[in-house]
Amino acid sequence: MKPRKQILCLLLAPVWACAQDAPAPRPLTLQAFVAGTLKGNPEALAQRYNVTSAEAQVSINRLMPDPTLTTGVSSRELYGPSRPVNPTQVMVGLAWTLETGGKRGARVAVANEGAGKARADLETYLSDLRLAAENAFVDALRAQRILERKRKTLDGFREVARLNGIRFATGDIGGVELAQSRVEAQRFEGEVLGAQADLTAAQATLVQLLGDGKAAVVPAGDLDHAPVTIQADTVLARALLNRVDLVSARRGVQLAESQQRLAKANRWVDLGLSVGVNHTPPVYATGFDATGAVFPAPVTMSNSLSATLSIPLPFSRRQRGELIQAEASRAQARLEVQSMEQKTHADVASAVAQYEAAAGQLKTFRSGILQDMDRVLDGIQFSYRHGSATLLEFIEAQRTSNEVYLAYVDAQAGHAKALATLDRLSGTHLLLED
């Protein structure tokens, strides 16, 4: 803030709170809004790290057991008189575990399937987020259109109240009719304020989905989406092939099967192999003992190689808990796929029926109802201004016209949402491409 503005804010702080100038609202189309949501939504960004973690697990599972290097003293004489005779022996050894049963390959397969499952889960989340973003955008457009319509209706009531004030001044109407027209205009001001609050809430939802915390979003576009021809069999075939949560469930079966193979591989015992070298330094005679023999007895240098193989006795393999758990997980995953496929049939039938109903309602409104309603309202307005219709008839016609237009906006929003639901099921983008 500028210094003068800061001083003004401090002086007027008890009256109102001073803040930075709000940034201008951003007009966004549906395509731009959905793309921005999928790219910048914080929860979507967090979900992507699940894929990163799962892909990193692949490299972890590729690791083989590390060898063990052993070195030290294998024999050192502690009794002083015997030290010259028994030199210190030094050993160096190397040991490692030999995995059997294809454990490493099974681990890598589990990690690869886990990464695929994580990617499928991410696609499921993004698909749900796309549907939520599309519905929120449609709700914001609907709130925007409702506010525009109610403002237009309010302008009509205000104009009638103004004209009635003139007519009352000339003695053409009485005070009751003037008061009633003013009351109706004031009553509708409350509906306009409510519609404004609904629009503000809808725009706040758009900002939350975008996740950038910037200025309010103004939805650009309209709800006038052309109806499309829907073939239930085609939608079902696409849904069974492309529905993201069904694809994720099938990846879950593959993951469970790879985990079962790993459980079987883990029942093989691992072999322990070790190789070592023992070094014995030479011993040289340094004198003679009491019998005249050389002392200590000379010993030549010695290097010996040792190798051992250890085989665990697999008594613990008598229990089959891991195999039972793995088999249960695989059976459960397969049942989930069957349940999801059955649910897909029901969801597609419901979505197609809802879309056809929404398209039928929209077609009804586009068959001429709106034009007829406009002609009726214009006629009532003309008749009222010329004294051929009562104020109550005018108010009723205005309310009916308003209700018809609001119902039309609801039909447009319902049609767009039904189309978004079909996109979610079949993996298409008809709403975004319209």
Secondary structure, 3 states (H helix, E strand, C coil): CCHHHHHHHHHCCCCCCCCCCCCCCEEECHHHHHHHHHHHCHHHHHHHHHHHHHHHHHHHHCCCCCCEEEEEEEECCCCHHHCCCCCCEEEEEEEEEECCCCHHHHHHHHHHHHHHHHHHHHHHHHHHHHHHHHHHHHHHHHHHHHHHHHHHHHHHHHHHHHHHHHHHHCCCCCHHHHHHHHHHHHHHHHHHHHHHHHHHHHHHHHHHHHCCCCCCEEECCCCCCCCCCCCHHHHHHHHHHHCHHHHHHHHHHHHHHHHHHHHHHCCCCCEEEEEEEEEECCECCCEECCCCCEECCCECCEEEEEEEEECCCCHHHHCCHHHHHHHHHHHHHHHHHHHHHHHHHHHHHHHHHHHHHHHHHHHHHHHHHHHHHHHHHHHHHHHHHCCCCCHHHHHHHHHHHHHHHHHHHHHHHHHHHHHHHHHHHHCCCHHHHC
